[in-house]
Amino acid sequence: MSKDNVLRAPSRRRFVQGLALGGLAAGLGLTARPLLAARAPSTGNAPVLTGTTFDLDIGHQLVNFTGKEKLATTVNGSLPAPILRWREGERVRLNVSNHLDSDSSIHWHGLILPSEMDGVPGLSFDGIAPGETFTYEFDVQQNGTYWYHSHSGFQEQTGLYGAIIIDPKEPEPFSYDREHVVLLSDWSDTPPEQVYANLKKMSHYYNRRERNLADDLIPEIRQDGLGATLTRRKMWEKMRMSDRDISDVTGYTYTFLMNGQTPVSGWTGLFTPGEKVRLRVINAAAMTFFDLRIPGLKMTVVACDGQYVEPVDVDEFRIGVAETLDVIVEPQAHQAYALFAQAIDRSGYAFGQLTPDPSLIATPPPLDPAPELSHIDMGMDMSGAGHDGHAMPMSNAHDGHAMPMPAAAPMNHGSMNHDKMEHGSPDADIHKAMHKSMHQGMSHAAGKTMEPAYKGHPLSAGMPVHTDSEYGPHVDMRAEAPQYRLDDPGVGLRNNGRKVLTYADLRSLHPTPDTREPGREIELHLTGNMSRYMWSINGIRYAEAEPIHLTYGERVRITLVNDTMMPHPVHLHGMWSDLETGDATHLPRKHTLVVQPGARLSYLVTADARGEWAFHCHLLYHMMGMFRKVVVS
């Protein structure tokens, strides 16, 4: 893509600024038949490359998303990078040449391959030096929707990411007439090194929603009274936390993209009324969770992280950083439908449309109200608290049923550990303020009770164990009663009147391949000091951590406890993660798992890939601390 193809955009609010890059015709879609040509029609801005041998050139390119030219990191001059289309069972060869002035790399996210081909500098290989070419070569052992990105520095944030589509050897378990890749990402004109430096200096640097006098304090006093309002404020100040701290990096600096298009221009995908259209949704953002819906259309989820699941009809889904989700929609009317992917903190959105005619334009719906964290997001169990005589289920209460969650110990406010709180219980007024904070974020579900979903299962037993390494100024919170909340759609989506996908809805279409009970369990805590922007696992940052050792062939349970108040997408390279949902016969297989704030999550791993593998939070600015090396030998 040349500088001449860059279009300038009019000035508007930053989160909808900019015209997308020029390039190939958008929205032609891909047919459901295999693509045999050496170069196929494009979806969005990215060309589609097929075959078994590929030449990929990493370099710099001027781009313009906001009215200002900035330098991006691209593959073959494209942002997003070209879509790579392979076939299951073939052997691919990728010659990756680095034209940057610093080392680079490409990681094939979610692919099962030899460790030396995984593309993580310092673990898999040394990286690709400036002016050099590295050849990746491996057998394609799976099918589905995946993606690739740099694992060097902050190059992923500056544009080095693209989609991978792998066609199956056998017929798929569902039919469709057309497909589109929907790749979501976030772009900032600010260099990522500066973004990180800003966060280190002030963790809420990009949060422009903190409470103020006119918009918040006065209305709260009118509603709840001066005493209750000040007490609630005192509670949050005492914890040195904010109930509006949803995202580290927001639409204040980010422009949210769909297939490289900003919301001003919007991405366009074509359809013919009555067709079944497959959307391969990929979250390639550095830091942003997206909530995607298509007003007026149901979506049928058919695959998650490239793996088939039993079909689930939903109105909306949250997709964490690095996750992929395949859905099928059936637009019937001769009209344009909005693809609306709002950021989790509601500071902006990515936008596109499905339309039978490019002249028909969809209008994005308004953003949902900005969410606020509740009591449950602090890792405090409410199951036995008996507030107002009600139990407090966390489900989205859709379709009249909710997956019950495991019961835990009654809530003990005094056991919640913070730097300012761990030496004694809060007073009674602060207890009441906490209760109100929780009730503001949730609603009662009449007639429902909280019962153990996994009676007798290890997931429902015991409380987390906090090691000595989790105590100190580097950790400002420890969840004392983290719940196993698979049916929690998450902050901002609870009880919103729409059917929202949750992990509780996922059931693998195929039987669980390894039905052995795990031989051992590893419990890991996702930890940090949010105000100082320090991230770690078990309170230990990667530079000081020992590797996690697995024995080749063993079956192990990994339990993640999120001691922070934000979700973390955790990615294990080289091996599948079988999410424990209570149905051991059809565990959904994933490569990236989102752990809700103040929650716990368990999955089973078969250590069937020798070598050294990365294991980390996929939020780019967390990765340096929240990272481990896994050694399988």
WOLIN-V929513 format. One record per pair of residues at least 24 apart in sequence whose ideal C-beta (glycine too) atoms are under 8 Angstrom apart, sorted by the first residue. I is the first residue (numbers start at 1). J is the second residue. If there is no record, write none. Layout:
i = <I:I>
j = <J:J>
This chain:
i = <1:1:1:1:1:1:2:3:3:6:6:6:6:7:8:8:9:9:9:9:9:9:9:10:10:11:12:14:14:14:14:14:14:14:15:15:15:15:15:15:15:15:15:15:16:16:16:16:16:16:16:17:17:17:17:17:17:18:18:18:18:18:18:18:18:19:19:19:19:19:20:20:20:20:20:20:20:20:21:21:21:21:21:21:23:23:26:26:26:26:27:27:27:27:27:27:27:28:29:29:29:29:29:29:29:30:30:30:30:30:31:31:32:32:32:32:32:32:34:34:35:40:42:43:43:43:43:43:44:44:44:44:44:44:44:44:45:45:45:45:45:45:46:46:46:46:46:46:46:46:46:46:46:47:47:47:47:48:48:48:49:49:49:49:50:50:52:52:52:52:52:53:53:53:53:54:54:54:54:54:55:55:56:56:56:56:56:56:56:57:57:58:58:58:58:58:58:58:58:58:58:59:59:60:60:61:63:65:65:65:65:65:66:66:68:70:71:72:72:73:73:73:73:73:73:73:74:74:75:75:78:79:79:80:80:80:80:80:80:80:80:80:81:81:81:81:81:82:83:83:83:83:83:84:84:84:84:84:85:85:85:85:86:86:86:86:86:87:87:87:87:88:88:88:88:88:88:88:88:89:89:89:90:90:91:91:91:91:92:92:92:92:93:93:93:94:94:94:95:95:95:96:96:96:96:96:97:97:97:98:98:98:98:98:98:98:99:99:100:101:102:102:102:103:103:103:103:103:104:104:104:104:104:105:105:105:106:106:106:106:106:106:107:107:107:107:107:108:108:108:108:109:109:109:109:109:109:109:110:110:110:110:110:110:110:111:111:111:111:111:111:112:112:112:112:112:112:113:113:113:113:114:114:115:115:115:115:115:115:116:118:118:118:118:118:119:120:120:120:120:121:121:123:123:123:123:124:124:127:140:142:142:143:143:143:143:144:144:144:144:144:144:144:144:145:145:145:145:145:145:145:145:146:146:147:147:147:147:147:149:151:154:154:154:154:154:156:156:156:157:157:157:157:157:157:158:158:159:161:161:162:163:163:163:165:166:172:173:173:173:174:174:174:175:176:176:176:176:176:177:177:177:177:178:178:178:178:178:178:178:179:179:179:179:180:180:180:180:180:180:181:181:181:182:182:182:182:182:182:182:182:182:182:182:183:183:183:183:183:184:184:184:184:184:184:184:184:184:184:184:184:184:184:185:185:185:185:185:185:185:186:186:186:186:186:186:186:186:186:187:187:187:187:188:188:188:188:189:190:192:192:195:195:195:196:199:199:199:199:200:203:203:203:203:203:203:204:204:206:206:206:206:206:206:207:207:207:207:207:207:207:208:208:208:209:209:209:209:210:210:211:211:224:227:228:228:228:231:231:231:231:232:232:232:234:234:235:235:235:235:235:236:238:238:238:238:238:239:239:239:239:240:240:240:240:240:241:241:241:241:241:241:242:243:243:243:243:243:244:244:244:245:245:245:245:246:246:246:246:246:246:246:246:247:247:247:247:247:247:247:247:248:248:248:248:248:249:249:249:249:250:250:250:250:251:251:251:251:252:254:254:254:254:254:255:256:256:256:256:256:256:256:256:257:258:258:258:258:258:259:261:261:263:263:263:263:263:266:266:266:266:266:267:267:267:267:268:268:268:268:269:269:269:269:269:270:270:270:270:271:271:271:271:272:273:273:273:273:273:274:274:275:275:276:276:276:277:277:277:277:277:278:278:278:278:279:279:279:279:279:280:280:281:281:281:281:281:282:283:283:283:283:283:283:284:285:286:286:286:286:287:287:287:287:288:288:288:289:289:289:289:289:289:289:289:289:290:290:290:290:290:290:290:291:291:291:291:291:291:291:291:291:291:291:292:292:292:292:292:292:292:293:293:293:294:294:294:294:294:294:295:295:295:295:296:296:297:297:297:297:298:298:299:299:299:300:300:300:301:301:301:301:301:302:302:302:304:304:304:305:305:305:305:306:307:307:307:307:308:308:308:309:309:309:309:309:310:310:310:310:312:312:312:313:314:314:314:314:315:315:315:316:316:316:316:316:316:317:317:318:318:318:318:318:318:318:320:320:320:320:320:321:321:321:321:322:322:322:322:322:323:323:323:323:325:329:331:334:335:335:336:336:336:337:338:338:338:338:340:340:342:342:344:344:344:344:344:345:345:345:346:346:346:368:368:370:371:371:371:372:372:372:373:373:373:373:374:374:374:374:374:374:374:375:375:375:375:375:375:375:376:376:376:376:376:376:376:377:377:377:377:377:377:378:378:378:378:378:378:379:379:379:379:379:379:379:379:379:379:379:379:380:380:380:380:380:380:380:380:380:381:381:381:381:381:381:381:382:382:383:383:383:383:383:383:384:384:384:384:385:385:387:387:388:390:390:391:391:391:392:392:392:392:393:393:393:393:394:394:394:394:394:394:395:395:395:395:395:395:396:396:396:396:396:396:396:396:396:396:397:397:397:398:398:398:399:402:402:402:403:403:403:403:403:404:404:404:404:404:404:405:405:405:405:405:405:405:405:406:406:406:406:406:406:406:406:407:407:407:407:408:408:408:408:409:409:411:412:412:415:415:416:416:416:416:417:417:417:417:418:418:419:419:441:441:442:442:443:443:453:453:453:454:454:454:457:458:458:458:459:459:459:459:460:464:464:464:464:465:466:467:467:467:469:469:469:470:470:470:470:470:471:472:473:473:474:474:474:474:474:474:474:474:475:475:475:475:475:475:476:476:476:476:476:477:477:477:477:478:478:478:479:479:479:479:479:482:482:482:482:482:482:483:483:483:484:484:484:484:485:485:486:486:488:488:490:490:491:503:503:503:503:504:506:506:506:507:507:507:507:508:508:508:508:509:510:511:511:512:512:512:512:512:513:514:514:514:514:515:515:516:517:518:518:518:518:519:519:519:520:520:520:521:521:521:521:522:522:522:522:522:523:523:524:524:524:524:524:525:525:525:525:526:526:526:526:526:526:526:526:526:526:527:527:528:528:528:528:528:530:530:530:533:534:535:535:535:535:535:536:536:537:537:537:537:541:541:542:542:542:542:542:542:545:545:545:547:547:547:547:547:548:548:548:548:548:549:549:549:550:550:550:550:550:550:551:551:551:552:552:552:552:552:553:553:553:554:554:555:555:555:555:556:556:556:557:557:557:557:558:558:558:558:559:559:559:560:560:560:560:560:561:561:561:562:562:562:562:562:562:562:563:564:564:565:565:566:567:567:567:567:568:568:568:568:568:568:569:569:569:569:569:570:570:570:570:570:570:571:571:571:571:571:572:572:572:572:573:573:573:573:574:574:574:574:575:575:575:575:575:575:575:576:576:577:577:577:578:578:578:578:579:580:592:607>
j = <61:63:74:77:78:79:77:62:69:62:63:64:69:64:64:67:64:65:66:67:262:264:265:67:264:67:264:66:251:252:253:254:255:348:251:252:254:255:256:263:343:347:348:349:255:262:263:264:348:349:351:65:66:67:255:262:264:64:65:66:67:255:262:264:265:64:65:262:264:265:45:65:257:260:261:262:265:267:45:63:64:65:79:260:78:260:259:261:267:268:180:267:268:269:270:355:358:270:178:179:180:269:270:271:277:165:178:179:180:181:178:179:175:176:177:178:179:278:87:167:85:85:83:83:180:181:259:269:80:181:183:258:259:260:261:267:78:79:80:259:260:261:78:80:81:82:83:162:163:181:183:259:260:76:78:82:83:82:83:85:82:83:84:85:85:86:86:90:91:92:93:92:93:94:95:84:92:93:94:95:95:97:81:82:94:95:96:97:106:97:99:96:97:98:99:100:104:106:128:150:160:99:100:99:100:159:159:187:189:255:257:262:189:255:189:189:158:158:159:100:104:150:155:158:159:160:159:160:160:162:162:159:260:159:161:162:163:183:185:259:260:284:148:159:160:161:162:162:162:163:164:165:181:148:162:163:164:165:164:165:166:167:140:164:165:166:167:140:166:167:169:140:141:142:143:166:167:168:169:139:140:169:139:140:137:138:139:140:136:137:138:140:135:136:137:135:136:137:133:134:135:128:133:134:135:136:128:132:133:128:129:130:131:132:133:134:130:131:130:130:130:152:153:127:128:129:130:152:128:150:152:155:160:150:151:152:136:148:149:150:151:160:148:149:150:151:573:136:146:148:164:146:147:148:149:322:571:591:146:147:305:306:324:591:592:138:140:141:142:146:164:141:142:574:575:576:609:138:139:141:574:138:611:574:609:610:611:612:613:611:573:574:611:613:614:151:151:573:613:614:151:152:612:613:614:629:611:612:152:166:166:306:167:168:169:306:168:303:305:306:307:308:324:326:181:280:281:282:303:306:324:326:306:324:183:282:284:322:324:284:614:192:193:196:286:620:284:286:620:186:188:192:195:286:620:191:192:187:185:284:284:280:282:284:280:306:308:302:308:509:302:311:328:276:275:276:277:278:328:272:275:276:277:270:271:272:275:276:277:278:277:278:279:280:269:277:278:279:280:354:259:280:282:258:259:267:269:279:280:281:282:292:339:352:258:259:260:282:284:256:257:258:281:282:283:284:285:288:290:292:319:341:350:256:257:260:284:285:286:350:249:254:255:256:257:285:286:287:288:254:255:256:257:249:253:254:255:253:253:286:620:249:253:621:621:248:249:533:621:533:245:248:530:531:532:533:242:245:247:248:249:250:252:253:242:244:245:246:247:250:252:250:252:347:244:345:347:370:242:244:242:244:436:429:432:433:436:429:430:432:433:433:436:437:430:433:426:430:433:434:437:437:418:420:421:426:430:418:420:421:477:418:419:420:476:531:418:476:477:530:531:565:373:372:373:374:437:441:370:372:373:373:530:565:566:344:345:370:371:373:491:492:566:287:288:289:343:344:345:347:566:287:533:566:619:621:286:287:288:621:343:345:347:348:343:345:347:348:347:287:288:343:347:348:348:285:288:290:341:343:348:349:350:350:339:341:350:351:352:352:351:352:348:349:350:351:364:351:352:353:361:362:339:351:352:353:352:353:355:358:339:352:353:354:355:354:355:356:358:331:354:355:356:356:331:332:333:334:356:330:332:330:331:328:329:330:328:329:330:331:354:302:326:327:328:326:327:328:329:339:324:326:319:324:325:326:327:324:319:320:321:322:323:324:322:321:321:619:620:621:321:619:620:621:321:343:344:318:319:320:321:343:344:567:569:594:318:319:341:342:343:344:350:316:317:318:319:341:342:343:344:368:492:493:316:317:318:319:339:340:341:317:340:498:329:337:338:339:340:354:337:338:340:365:333:337:329:330:331:337:329:330:327:328:329:327:328:329:325:326:327:501:505:326:327:328:506:588:590:589:590:591:592:591:508:588:589:590:508:509:510:506:507:508:509:588:507:508:509:586:501:505:506:499:499:500:501:505:498:499:500:493:496:498:499:500:501:500:501:344:489:490:493:500:501:594:567:569:592:594:618:569:592:618:619:569:571:591:592:618:569:590:592:594:501:354:356:360:360:362:360:361:362:362:362:363:364:365:364:365:367:368:371:490:491:492:567:370:371:492:370:371:492:492:496:492:441:491:492:440:441:491:441:491:565:597:437:438:439:440:441:442:491:434:435:437:438:439:441:442:438:441:442:483:485:488:598:441:491:565:596:597:598:416:477:479:565:597:598:416:477:478:479:480:481:482:562:563:597:598:599:411:413:416:434:438:479:480:481:598:408:409:410:411:481:482:483:411:438:407:408:410:411:450:483:408:409:410:411:410:411:435:439:444:444:446:448:449:450:438:442:444:450:445:448:449:450:442:483:485:487:488:494:445:448:487:488:502:504:487:488:489:493:494:495:496:499:500:502:445:448:495:498:499:500:499:445:448:487:453:486:487:502:504:449:450:451:452:453:487:450:452:453:483:484:485:486:487:452:453:454:457:459:460:483:484:450:451:452:460:460:463:481:483:463:481:481:480:481:480:481:477:478:479:480:466:477:478:480:476:477:473:476:491:494:494:495:494:495:484:486:582:484:580:582:582:521:557:602:484:580:600:602:484:523:525:561:600:523:525:525:538:539:538:539:540:525:527:538:539:563:539:539:529:532:527:528:529:532:534:536:539:541:527:528:529:536:539:563:528:529:530:531:532:530:563:564:565:525:527:563:561:562:563:598:599:561:562:563:598:599:600:598:599:600:599:600:601:602:596:599:581:601:596:599:567:596:597:579:581:588:594:581:579:581:588:581:583:586:588:586:587:588:589:586:586:585:586:578:584:585:586:587:606:555:578:604:606:584:585:555:555:555:556:557:604:554:555:556:554:556:557:556:557:558:559:548:556:557:558:559:559:561:558:559:560:561:628:560:561:562:563:560:561:562:563:564:568:570:595:617:626:563:564:563:564:622:625:626:564:565:566:621:625:617:622:624:625:626:625:626:625:626:627:628:624:625:616:624:625:626:627:628:627:628:629:612:628:629:630:631:615:628:629:630:631:630:631:633:605:607:630:631:632:633:607:632:633:607:608:610:632:633:606:607:608:606:607:604:605:606:607:604:605:607:602:603:604:605:602:603:604:605:600:601:602:593:595:600:601:602:595:599:600:595:596:597:598:599:600:601:598:597:598:597:598:597:594:595:596:597:594:595:617:619:622:626:593:594:617:618:619:594:595:615:616:617:618:614:615:616:617:618:605:613:615:630:613:614:615:630:609:611:613:632:605:606:607:608:609:613:632:605:606:603:604:605:603:604:605:606:603:604:618:632>
